[in-house]
Amino acid sequence: MITSKKHTEIEFSYEQLRLVKFGGSSIATPNRLRNVLKLISTKQPVLIILSALFGTTDKLVELVNFIKNGEQNAFVGVILDLKVEYKKFVSELYVTAHYRDIATALIHQTFNQLEDYAERKYKIKIEKNILAVGERLSTQILNLLLQEEGLRTTLLNATDFVFIKKSGLPDYDRIEMNLKAILNKSKAAQIYITQGFLCTNALGELDNLQRGGSDYTATILASVLKVKEVEIWTDIDGVHNNDPRYVEQTAPLNYLSYDEASYLAFFGAKILHPLCIAPAKKANIPIRLKNTLKPENVGTLIHDQVIGEGIKAVSAKDNIQIIKVSSKRERASHDFYNEVFKVLNKHKVSSDLITTSEESVSLAIEESEILHKLSEALKPLGVVEIEDGLSAICIAGEFLKDSKGIGKEIFESLLEIPLRMISYGGNRHHLALLIQSQHKQKALLSLNNHLFKIAGEI
């Protein structure tokens, strides 16, 4: 464990920081949170990005929905449940009464403030404030724990340096300037702690990076500080070659390229936020995925190299719909395509998969509130049909144009699965298929049995 060195200033460059992110499952219990102390035992300064305690964000989302629906009693009930859970958590976490009392007072203050929202009408600002509670609490609880151990810590407010532009993309220049200025003021700390997920938007308001956004926070900060690598700790041994929630016999992958990992995350690999690869790739900073429950295991290293050819892994994403628009009048196909994509651009809709013919365009998109508006906007262009209850399956790896037999193995493994759409050829890193969700587990099992017998070592 780290030992405190009083009155000694630690000299370091930003690149020497060890940057680690712990997910909610890694800090889900007092024992797991205390285990974080062992995982950060090092003489170099550490920057910790923290998620909310496991399950907290789901309950905060419930609170937002209760406000929207005017369900005051249900709102207050969840607040009381959270208060009880957190009081029990800190009572088991701290060794001394002093720190237990500080943490308990913090919990009362936090949830009493939340309770004030019970009779207020929904506003987006209220939603953002409620959703920020999880990360703010977890970072304060960890900060107190480390101080109880006699360590020099600095708790940083992520909204002071994580800025997003109007487009929703990170404002890297502003992030770098503000973060480095803040770190320069507190060089004597051994450990820096900040919230994942939280940010400040282009209007200067509290905002967030969407669910799972703590991974994104970690790679954004890693990219501006130019650290050697970013560690993301969860409760699983890195990226597996299939979804362990549906397939029993899966294996962790030791290495993935940025592109391979990006497609797997986009198509449903829950261990990673889909957007978190881009900042790391931009700065060429490796991402190391590790298991807090088995820290001795190798995990997965995501970097700029492609190691091995052929199929690496399979992932799946649910809640997909097909919206198909077929032209009902004579026009040049390029004019028809142009008008369809103008509508998509206007409604800011992106598609997971697209297929086209001379007279129609089919788009696979995630279910959302925009679907009805999109359908109405496309009707002047042709006949619109919608099919829901679908899942997208991604088969990722290094597909070479002269590879033989891969396509045969994939499609033979899916002989009994009706395929709705197929996308292959846009890049050499993945093939995507669309199937009815009722066939998803069968498809994943069959792909697992067929593909990883021929794929060689992972």
N, C-alpha and C positions, 0 to 999 in steps of 0.2 A: 504494500500500500504506500501511497505517497506520504512522505514525511514533510512537515512544515519547516521552512527555512525563514525564520523571522528576520525582518529588516534587510533582506537580501533581494536586490532587484535582478530579475532574470532578463538577460539580454538575448533577444531573438529577432530574426527576420520573420516576416509573415510566412515565408515558405517553410519555416521550421515548425509551424503549428501542426499539431496532430488534429485533424478535423474528423469528428465522429458524430454519427446520428443514431439515436436509439428510438425505435418504434414503440408504439403503445403496448405491444405484446411483450417487449423486452423489459418493461417497467410495470407490468400488470399487477404485481404483488409486492409487499414490502421486501420480501427476500430477493426478488428479482431486481428491485431498485437498489438494494444494498450491494448486489453483485456488480452493479455498474462501477463501484469503487475499485474492484479488482481489475476490471477490464480497462480502466484508464490509468493504471499504476505505471507511471513513466516519469522520467526526469524532464522531458520536454513539455512546454506549455500545450494545453489541450483546449480546443473549442468544441463544446458539446451542443448539438442541435437536438432538441427534445420534442417528441410528439406528446399528445395528451395521454393520460393513463388509459389503458385498454377499456373500451366500452363507453368512455365519457362522451366522445363526440356524437355517438349515436343518440344518447339521451339528450344532448343539447339540441340536436336536430328535432327530436320529439318536442322539446319546449317551443321551438320556433313554430312548428305546425300547430301546437295548441293555441298559441297566440293568434295565428292566422284564422283558426276556427272558433276563437272566443271561448275555449274550454279552460276556464280559470281554475277549477278544482283539480283537473288533471295536471295542469301546469304546476300548481303548488305541491301536489303529491310527488311529482318527479323531483322537485327541488328538495323536499324533505328526505327522499330516498338517497339522493346524491350526498346530502349533508351527513347522513348516517354512515354511508359507505366511506366517505373521506375521513370522517372522525375515527372510524375503526382502523383505517389504513395508517394514519399518522400515529395512532396509539401504539401500533405494533412496530412502527418504523424506527422511532427515535429511542435512544438509550436514556437520555436525561429528561427530567420533567420540564426543564427550561425550554428545550426545543419543541417538546410536545405541546407546551402551552402556546408558544408562538405560532406553531402550525395550526393548532385548533382555533385560535383567534382569527387567523387568516381565512380559514374555512367558513367560520360564522360570518365574517364580513363579506366574503365573496358571494355566498348563497343568499344572504339577506338582501344584498344589492340586486341579485337576480330576481328575487321574489317581488321586488318593486315593479317589474315588468308585467306582472300577472294581469293588471287591469288596464294596461295600455294597448292602444291599437297597433297593429303590425306596421312596421316601417323597415326598410332594408337596413337602415342604420342600427336598429334594435337587433335584427338578425345577426349582423356582423359582430356586434358586441357580445351577444350570447355565445356564438361559435368560437370566440377568442378565449373563453374562460378556461377550457381544458389545458391548452399549452401554457397559459399564464400561471395556472395553479401548479402544473407538473414541474415547471422550471423553478418556481419559488420553493417547492417542497424539496427538490434535489439540492438547491443552493443551501438550504438550511441543514440538510444532511451532511454535506461536505464541510460546512462550517463547524458542525458538531465534531467532525473528525480533526479539526484544527487546521484545515486547508485554507489557503488564500484564494478566494473566488471573486469573480465579478459577474454579476447578472446583467446581461445586456437586453435591451428592449428591441426586438427585431424590427418593429415599425419605425425605429430611428434610422435604419439603414437598408432595409429591403424595400425597394421602390419598384413599382410596375408602371409602365407607360399606359397611355390611353388604349393602345392596342392589346394590352394585357401581357406584353412581353417585359422581361426584366430591364430596368434602366441600369445597365452594367456600369457606366461611368459614374453615375451618382452613387450607386451601391459601393463601389470601390472607394470613392473619395470619403464618404461618411463612415464606412466601417473602419478604414485605416486610421482616420482621425480619432475615432472612439478607442481603438486598441492602443494607439499611441499615448492616450491619457491614463492607461491602466496596465502598464508593462510589468508591474510588480506582482500581478496575479499569476497563480499557477494554472488555474482553470477558469475558462470563460464559458458561460452558459447562456443560451438564447433559445427562443421559441422557433420551432418550425412552423410552416403553414401561414403565419401572420405576415402581413405586409402593409404598406401604405400605397394607395392608388394615386392616379394622376391628379385627382382633386384634393389630395392631402388628407384623405379619409382612411380610417381603419378598413382593411380589406383582408382577403385571404387568397391562397393559391389553390383552392379547391381541395376536396378530400384526398388524402394521401400526399398533400403538398409539402410535407416536411422533407421528403427525399429531394424535392425540387429546391427547397431552401438550401439544403446541404451542398448540392452540386453548383448552385449559383454562387454561394460564398466560396467554395473551393476554387471556382474559375477565376474570381477576382483576386484571391489571395495567392494563387499559383502554388498551392500546397502539393506535396509529392503524390498524395492519393487521398480519396475520401472513403471513409469506412461507414457502411450502413449495416447496423445490427438489427436483426429480427429474431424470430424463433424458429427459423428453418435454415438448413445448410445451403444457402444460396439459391440460384435458379435451378429448378429441376427440369429434366427432359420431358416431363408431362405434368399435368395438374394433380398433385398428391391428394387433393380433396375428392377426386373421382377415380384415380388409378392408384392401386396399392404399390405396385412395383415400379417406382420411379427412382432416378438417380440424379444427384447433383452434378452440375457441369462445372468443371474447374476453370474453364475459360470461355468467354464470349467476346465477339467484337462489339463495338458500339452499335453498329447497324443491326446485328443479330439480336442484341438485347433490346434495342428500341422497338423492333417489330413484335417481339414476344410481349413486351410491356403494353404496347398499344392494343394488342389482341388478347389481353386478359390475364397475363402473368401478374398475380396480385402482389408479388414481393417488391415490385418497383412501380413508381409513378411514371406514366408514359412520357411526361415532359422532362424527366430528370436527366436523361441521357444527353440531351442537346448541349447544356452548358459544359459538361465534362468533355464531350467530344470537341467542342469549340476550343477549349483550352488544352486539350490532350492530357487530361488528368484521369488516371485509372480510378475505377469504382470497385471497392472490395466489399462483397456481401458476406457477412459472417453471422453465426448463430450464437446468441448470448447463452443458450442452454448448453451448447457444446463448443466453447470457444477454441478448443484444440483442433477442430475440424478445419479443413482447408478453405471451404466456401467457394465463391465464384469471383474471379477477377475479370472485370469488363474493361477492355482497353482497345487500342487502335489496331491490333493485329488479329488476323483470322488464323486460328489454329485448327487444322483439320478441315477436311472437305465433307460434303454430303449433309445429311440431315442431323441437326443438333437437338431440336426440341419441338414440342407441340404445345400450343396454348389455345384457349377458347374464350370468347366474349359473348355474353348473352344480351338479351333485349335489343335485338337488331330487327329492323323492318326494311322491306323492299318497297320503294315507291317507283312505279313504272309509268312513264308518260309516252304515249304513242301518238305520233302526228296524225291529225284527222283531215289535213288538207295538203295539196301538193306544194312542196317547197324544196329547195335544195337542202341536202342533209346538213351542210355546214351552217346554213342559216338556222335550222332547227336546233342544232347543238348549241349555237351561239345564244339563242334565246333561252334555252333551258339553263345554261350556266350563268346567264345574267340574273335569272331568278334565284339561283343558289347563292350567288355572290351577294345579292341584295339582302337575303335572309341569313347570311353568314353561316351557311350549312356546308359542312364537309362530309365526304362520303368515305366509308371504309372500303367499298368495292364499287366499281362501275363497269357495266357492260353496255355496249351500243350496237345498234344495227342501223340500217339506212333510215328506218322510220320510227325508232324508239330508243329511249335511254332508260336503263334500270339502275337505280342507286340504292345501295345498302347503307342505311344510316341508323344511329342509335335512337331508340325511342325517346321522344322529347315533346315538350309542349308546343314546339314550333311546327310539328308535323301537319296539323290541320291547316295552319296558315300557308304552309308550303304547298300543300295539296290544292288549296283554292287559287294560289298564285299561278300554278302550272296548268290549271284547267283551260285557260284560253289557248294554250298551245296544243292541246290534244286530250285524249282519253287518259285519265289518271286511275291507276289501280294500286292498292296498298295490300301488302301481305305482312303479317306480324308473326310473333312466336318463333323467331329465328335465332341461330347462333352462328358466329363466324369462327372458323378454326384456322389457326395459323400454323404452318409447318415451316420452321426456320432453319437456316443453315447456310452453307456455301454451295449454291447450285451453279455448276459450270455448264456452259452451253454444249460441251461435248460429253457431258456425263450420260451414261447409259443405264437404264433400268430403274431409275428413281421414280419416274412417272408411273411405270408399271406397278411398282410396289405400293405406291400411294393409292392408286385407284383400285387395285385388287383388294386392298385392305378395306375399301369402302363399297364393295360390290352390293351390299345389302342396305346401304344408306342412300336415300334420294338426295341428290345434289341440286341445289337451287341456283348457285352461281359459282364460277371458278375464276380466279385472277392469278395469272402467272406470266412473267416476262417483263414486268415493269422494272424489276431489279433482280439481282442474283441471290438475294438473301431470304426470300420467303415466297411461299405459295399460300394463297388464302382460298378457303372454301366456305360456302354458306349452306347450312342445313337447318332442318326443323329442330328446335331445341329439345324435343322429346327424344331425338336420336343422338344427342350430344355425348352422353356417357358411353354409349355403345361405340360411337365413332372413336372417342379417345382411347378406349380399351383396345379396339381393333388396330388402330394406328400404332399403339404401343407394342402390341404383340408382333406386328409385321415389321415395322421400321427399325426398331432398335436391336433386332436380331441381325440386320444387315448393315447397320450403320457403323459397326466397329466400336472402338473405344470412344468414350465421351470426353 
